[in-house]
Every structure is written in C-alpha cells, then in structure tokens.
Amino acid sequence: MTVNRDLAIVRHIWNALEREPGLQRAIDVQQGHVALYGTVDTEAQAELVLQRVRAVHGVRSVEGHLRIVERAPASDRELQRQVEEAIAAAGVHAHELGVRVDEGVVHLVGRAGTPAEIEAARQAALAG
C-alpha cells in the first residue's frame, strides 16, 4: 500500500512542477519522504520548487538536491520575439509600437493607444 501512495505522491509532484520553466528533475519518494534532484535557473526558483513539493498532500519531508545552472542569455533576436509575443498576449494593440533589443536591453519604441496600454506593454516587456 505504501508503494501506491508513494507513486501517487510522485504523480502529484510532477503535476505541481509541470509548468516550471528550466527545471530538470528526478524524484524519489519513500514512505512520503521526498528526495528531489535536478537543476534550476535561480535560487528563487529552487525555493519555489521546494515550496510546491512540500505542499503536495502526503509529503512528510523534502530533501532538496537542486543545483543552480546559469543558462546562456537569449540572443537579441530571441528576446525581441519573446517580448513581442508577451505584448500581443497582454492584448496591447501594438500598431505603432515596436520592440528593439540591443545587447540584451529591451527598448519599446513608438506609441500606444492609452496609458493603460503603455503600462501593459511595459509589464509584458519585463515579463518577456
């Protein structure tokens, strides 16, 4: 019966972490005690991952064996694409708004329709 519970915990952990970008992981569960191995992008991401695992029903303890691995920064072109997608997803009508990236620094150029669109574009650029 314990094996079935441990397998259920593993499934719940995978579900809790499925949308965590950049996380590479391996999970071992023995009688509700979790050992989590893998790599993350930042210390903050490691803490968030451990919090999510601790919140899974049935988890009694968590040993985090996560390494922080710096990823190569995105190219200017890739960063521009990400910001443009984030702005579009935020619903900003970017008919006169452009994105320029120089050495990893994002510049929003042009005009937006309203102050709310300007703020939405700025927030999307920060998130992108």
Accessible surface in RSA format (square Angstrom, percent):
REM  Atomic radii and reference values for relative SASA: ProtOr
REM  Chains: A
REM  Algorithm: Lee & Richards
REM  Probe-radius: 1.40
REM  Slices: 20
REM RES _ NUM      All-atoms   Total-Side   Main-Chain    Non-polar    All polar
REM                ABS   REL    ABS   REL    ABS   REL    ABS   REL    ABS   REL
RES MET A   1   166.32  86.1 122.40  81.0  43.92 104.6 108.32  92.1  57.99  76.8
RES THR A   2    53.91  38.3  52.35  53.1   1.56   3.7  23.06  31.0  30.85  46.6
RES VAL A   3   105.93  69.7 104.88  94.9   1.05   2.5 105.80  91.9   0.14   0.4
RES ASN A   4    95.37  65.8  90.36  87.3   5.02  12.1  23.45  56.4  71.92  69.5
RES ARG A   5   147.49  61.9 144.32  73.6   3.18   7.6  58.74  80.3  88.75  53.8
RES ASP A   6    15.10  10.6  14.97  14.9   0.14   0.3   7.50  17.6   7.61   7.6
RES LEU A   7    93.22  51.9  92.21  66.0   1.01   2.5  92.21  64.8   1.01   2.7
RES ALA A   8    29.11  26.8  28.94  44.7   0.17   0.4  29.11  41.0   0.00   0.0
RES ILE A   9    10.60   6.0  10.60   7.9   0.00   0.0  10.60   7.6   0.00   0.0
RES VAL A  10    33.53  22.1  33.53  30.4   0.00   0.0  33.53  29.1   0.00   0.0
RES ARG A  11   145.39  61.0 143.03  72.9   2.36   5.6  66.89  91.4  78.49  47.6
RES HIS A  12    99.03  54.1  95.97  66.7   3.07   7.8  56.33  58.1  42.70  49.7
RES ILE A  13     0.00   0.0   0.00   0.0   0.00   0.0   0.00   0.0   0.00   0.0
RES TRP A  14   105.24  42.2 104.15  50.4   1.09   2.6  93.34  49.8  11.90  19.3
RES ASN A  15    93.20  64.3  82.50  79.7  10.70  25.8  21.36  51.4  71.84  69.4
RES ALA A  16    39.01  35.9  15.82  24.4  23.19  52.7  28.52  40.2  10.49  27.8
RES LEU A  17     0.23   0.1   0.00   0.0   0.23   0.6   0.00   0.0   0.23   0.6
RES GLU A  18   104.22  59.8  75.98  57.5  28.24  67.2  22.45  43.4  81.78  66.8
RES ARG A  19   203.18  85.3 178.82  91.2  24.36  58.0  73.99 101.1 129.19  78.3
RES GLU A  20    20.19  11.6  11.23   8.5   8.96  21.3   0.37   0.7  19.82  16.2
RES PRO A  21   100.32  73.1  87.85  80.1  12.47  45.3 100.01  82.6   0.31   1.9
RES GLY A  22    29.34  36.2   0.00   N/A  29.34  36.2  16.51  45.3  12.82  28.7
RES LEU A  23    10.40   5.8   0.00   0.0  10.40  26.1   0.00   0.0  10.40  28.0
RES GLN A  24   113.47  63.5 111.67  81.6   1.80   4.3  35.73  76.1  77.74  59.0
RES ARG A  25    49.88  20.9  22.52  11.5  27.37  65.2   2.70   3.7  47.19  28.6
RES ALA A  26    55.33  50.9  51.05  78.8   4.28   9.7  55.03  77.5   0.30   0.8
RES ILE A  27    30.16  17.2   0.57   0.4  29.59  71.3   1.45   1.0  28.72  77.9
RES ASP A  28    66.07  46.3  63.35  63.1   2.72   6.4  19.15  45.1  46.92  46.8
RES VAL A  29    10.90   7.2   0.30   0.3  10.60  25.5   0.30   0.3  10.60  28.7
RES GLN A  30   112.61  63.0 111.87  81.8   0.74   1.8  42.60  90.7  70.01  53.1
RES GLN A  31   113.61  63.5 107.71  78.7   5.90  14.1  22.63  48.2  90.98  69.0
RES GLY A  32     3.59   4.4   0.00   N/A   3.59   4.4   2.60   7.1   0.99   2.2
RES HIS A  33    81.43  44.5  77.35  53.8   4.08  10.4  60.29  62.1  21.14  24.6
RES VAL A  34     2.85   1.9   0.00   0.0   2.85   6.9   1.03   0.9   1.82   4.9
RES ALA A  35    14.15  13.0  13.78  21.3   0.37   0.8  13.78  19.4   0.37   1.0
RES LEU A  36     0.00   0.0   0.00   0.0   0.00   0.0   0.00   0.0   0.00   0.0
RES TYR A  37   100.50  46.9 100.48  57.2   0.02   0.0  69.30  52.1  31.20  38.5
RES GLY A  38    18.82  23.2   0.00   N/A  18.82  23.2  14.42  39.6   4.41   9.9
RES THR A  39    17.62  12.5  17.62  17.9   0.00   0.0  14.86  20.0   2.76   4.2
RES VAL A  40     0.00   0.0   0.00   0.0   0.00   0.0   0.00   0.0   0.00   0.0
RES ASP A  41    46.67  32.7  38.53  38.3   8.14  19.3  15.82  37.2  30.85  30.8
RES THR A  42    69.06  49.1  66.27  67.2   2.78   6.6  63.16  84.8   5.89   8.9
RES GLU A  43   105.09  60.3 101.29  76.6   3.80   9.0  56.34 109.0  48.75  39.8
RES ALA A  44    77.26  71.0  62.57  96.6  14.69  33.4  70.35  99.1   6.92  18.3
RES GLN A  45    17.65   9.9  13.22   9.7   4.43  10.5  14.91  31.7   2.74   2.1
RES ALA A  46     8.62   7.9   8.62  13.3   0.00   0.0   8.62  12.1   0.00   0.0
RES GLU A  47    80.35  46.1  80.35  60.8   0.00   0.0  33.79  65.4  46.56  38.0
RES LEU A  48    69.21  38.5  67.25  48.1   1.96   4.9  68.62  48.2   0.59   1.6
RES VAL A  49     0.00   0.0   0.00   0.0   0.00   0.0   0.00   0.0   0.00   0.0
RES LEU A  50    22.49  12.5  22.49  16.1   0.00   0.0  22.49  15.8   0.00   0.0
RES GLN A  51   105.15  58.8  98.31  71.8   6.84  16.3  30.43  64.8  74.71  56.7
RES ARG A  52    84.89  35.6  79.80  40.7   5.09  12.1  24.61  33.6  60.28  36.5
RES VAL A  53     0.00   0.0   0.00   0.0   0.00   0.0   0.00   0.0   0.00   0.0
RES ARG A  54   128.64  54.0 109.45  55.8  19.19  45.7  52.21  71.3  76.43  46.3
RES ALA A  55    86.85  79.9  48.06  74.2  38.79  88.2  60.89  85.8  25.95  68.8
RES VAL A  56    16.87  11.1   7.83   7.1   9.04  21.8  13.44  11.7   3.43   9.3
RES HIS A  57   169.01  92.4 154.01 107.0  15.01  38.4 110.75 114.1  58.26  67.8
RES GLY A  58    37.51  46.3   0.00   N/A  37.51  46.3  26.71  73.3  10.80  24.2
RES VAL A  59    26.08  17.2   2.38   2.2  23.70  57.1   2.38   2.1  23.70  64.3
RES ARG A  60   167.73  70.4 129.85  66.2  37.89  90.2  44.28  60.5 123.45  74.8
RES SER A  61    49.70  42.0  40.94  54.6   8.76  20.2  41.91  89.2   7.78  10.9
RES VAL A  62    27.78  18.3   0.44   0.4  27.34  65.9   0.53   0.5  27.25  73.9
RES GLU A  63   103.38  59.4  98.28  74.4   5.10  12.1  37.53  72.6  65.85  53.8
RES GLY A  64    38.95  48.0   0.00   N/A  38.95  48.0   2.85   7.8  36.11  80.9
RES HIS A  65    80.84  44.2  65.58  45.6  15.26  39.0  53.96  55.6  26.88  31.3
RES LEU A  66    32.07  17.9   3.82   2.7  28.25  71.0   3.89   2.7  28.17  75.8
RES ARG A  67   157.46  66.1 153.31  78.2   4.15   9.9  68.96  94.2  88.50  53.6
RES ILE A  68    79.96  45.5  50.38  37.5  29.58  71.3  50.38  36.3  29.58  80.3
RES VAL A  69    45.45  29.9  42.09  38.1   3.36   8.1  45.44  39.5   0.01   0.0
RES GLU A  70   161.11  92.5 134.48 101.7  26.63  63.4  49.99  96.7 111.12  90.7
RES ARG A  71   109.19  45.8  84.17  42.9  25.03  59.6  59.67  81.5  49.53  30.0
RES ALA A  72    93.25  85.7  61.68  95.2  31.57  71.8  68.03  95.8  25.22  66.8
RES PRO A  73   125.99  91.8 100.33  91.5  25.66  93.3 110.44  91.2  15.55  96.7
RES ALA A  74    46.64  42.9  18.31  28.3  28.33  64.4  28.37  40.0  18.27  48.4
RES SER A  75    68.45  57.8  52.30  69.8  16.15  37.2  54.12 115.2  14.33  20.1
RES ASP A  76    50.80  35.6  45.54  45.3   5.26  12.4  22.28  52.4  28.52  28.4
RES ARG A  77   202.17  84.9 195.37  99.6   6.80  16.2  75.97 103.8 126.19  76.5
RES GLU A  78    57.82  33.2  56.23  42.5   1.59   3.8  26.56  51.4  31.26  25.5
RES LEU A  79    31.83  17.7  31.83  22.8   0.00   0.0  31.83  22.4   0.00   0.0
RES GLN A  80    59.67  33.4  59.67  43.6   0.00   0.0   4.45   9.5  55.22  41.9
RES ARG A  81   104.36  43.8 103.28  52.6   1.08   2.6  60.34  82.5  44.03  26.7
RES GLN A  82    60.22  33.7  55.79  40.8   4.43  10.5  17.50  37.3  42.71  32.4
RES VAL A  83     0.21   0.1   0.21   0.2   0.00   0.0   0.21   0.2   0.00   0.0
RES GLU A  84    77.18  44.3  69.76  52.8   7.42  17.7  29.05  56.2  48.13  39.3
RES GLU A  85    94.09  54.0  86.82  65.7   7.27  17.3  44.04  85.2  50.05  40.9
RES ALA A  86    25.57  23.5  14.85  22.9  10.72  24.4  22.27  31.4   3.30   8.7
RES ILE A  87     5.01   2.9   5.01   3.7   0.00   0.0   5.01   3.6   0.00   0.0
RES ALA A  88    71.65  65.9  51.38  79.3  20.27  46.1  56.11  79.0  15.54  41.2
RES ALA A  89    93.26  85.7  50.67  78.2  42.59  96.9  63.13  88.9  30.13  79.8
RES ALA A  90    54.53  50.1  17.23  26.6  37.30  84.8  30.86  43.5  23.67  62.7
RES GLY A  91    48.37  59.6   0.00   N/A  48.37  59.6  35.31  96.9  13.06  29.2
RES VAL A  92    10.99   7.2   0.97   0.9  10.02  24.1   1.39   1.2   9.60  26.0
RES HIS A  93   126.10  68.9 120.76  83.9   5.34  13.6  78.39  80.8  47.71  55.5
RES ALA A  94    44.09  40.5  23.79  36.7  20.29  46.2  25.42  35.8  18.67  49.4
RES HIS A  95   137.41  75.1  94.79  65.9  42.62 109.0  81.31  83.8  56.10  65.3
RES GLU A  96    84.26  48.4  68.56  51.9  15.70  37.4  37.10  71.8  47.16  38.5
RES LEU A  97    28.38  15.8  10.89   7.8  17.48  43.9  11.82   8.3  16.56  44.6
RES GLY A  98    27.92  34.4   0.00   N/A  27.92  34.4  25.38  69.6   2.54   5.7
RES VAL A  99    16.01  10.5   4.19   3.8  11.82  28.5   4.19   3.6  11.82  32.1
RES ARG A 100   113.55  47.7 112.51  57.4   1.04   2.5  55.56  75.9  57.99  35.1
RES VAL A 101    13.78   9.1   0.77   0.7  13.02  31.4   0.77   0.7  13.02  35.3
RES ASP A 102    65.69  46.0  61.23  60.9   4.45  10.5  26.86  63.2  38.82  38.7
RES GLU A 103   166.40  95.5 136.10 103.0  30.30  72.1  59.61 115.3 106.79  87.2
RES GLY A 104    42.98  53.0   0.00   N/A  42.98  53.0  21.26  58.3  21.72  48.6
RES VAL A 105    85.84  56.5  82.30  74.5   3.55   8.5  85.84  74.6   0.00   0.0
RES VAL A 106    43.09  28.4  19.01  17.2  24.08  58.0  19.01  16.5  24.08  65.3
RES HIS A 107    62.64  34.2  58.44  40.6   4.20  10.7  37.74  38.9  24.90  29.0
RES LEU A 108    60.78  33.9  30.47  21.8  30.32  76.2  30.47  21.4  30.31  81.6
RES VAL A 109    63.75  41.9  59.62  54.0   4.12   9.9  63.75  55.4   0.00   0.0
RES GLY A 110    62.62  77.2   0.00   N/A  62.62  77.2  26.18  71.9  36.44  81.6
RES ARG A 111   173.10  72.7 167.32  85.3   5.78  13.8  65.05  88.9 108.05  65.5
RES ALA A 112    20.52  18.9   1.19   1.8  19.33  44.0   2.17   3.1  18.35  48.6
RES GLY A 113    54.53  67.3   0.00   N/A  54.53  67.3  25.31  69.5  29.22  65.4
RES THR A 114    67.04  47.7  64.42  65.3   2.61   6.2  64.04  86.0   3.00   4.5
RES PRO A 115   113.58  82.8 107.79  98.3   5.79  21.0 108.63  89.7   4.95  30.8
RES ALA A 116    74.55  68.5  60.48  93.3  14.07  32.0  68.23  96.1   6.32  16.7
RES GLU A 117    27.39  15.7  26.42  20.0   0.97   2.3  17.47  33.8   9.92   8.1
RES ILE A 118    99.24  56.5  97.45  72.6   1.80   4.3  98.74  71.1   0.50   1.4
RES GLU A 119    75.17  43.2  74.94  56.7   0.23   0.6  47.13  91.2  28.04  22.9
RES ALA A 120    33.15  30.5  24.41  37.7   8.74  19.9  31.83  44.8   1.32   3.5
RES ALA A 121     1.50   1.4   1.50   2.3   0.00   0.0   1.50   2.1   0.00   0.0
RES ARG A 122   110.50  46.4 110.40  56.3   0.10   0.2  52.45  71.7  58.05  35.2
RES GLN A 123    84.36  47.2  81.21  59.3   3.15   7.5  36.13  76.9  48.22  36.6
RES ALA A 124     8.12   7.5   1.45   2.2   6.66  15.2   7.53  10.6   0.58   1.5
RES ALA A 125    16.81  15.5   8.82  13.6   7.99  18.2   9.15  12.9   7.66  20.3
RES LEU A 126   126.21  70.3  94.21  67.4  32.00  80.4  97.97  68.8  28.23  76.0
RES ALA A 127    89.17  82.0  48.39  74.7  40.78  92.8  59.34  83.6  29.82  79.0
RES GLY A 128    30.74  37.9   0.00   N/A  30.74  37.9  13.68  37.5  17.06  38.2
END  Absolute sums over single chains surface
CHAIN  1 A     8529.4       6863.0       1666.4       4747.2       3782.2
END  Absolute sums over all chains
TOTAL          8529.4       6863.0       1666.4       4747.2       3782.2
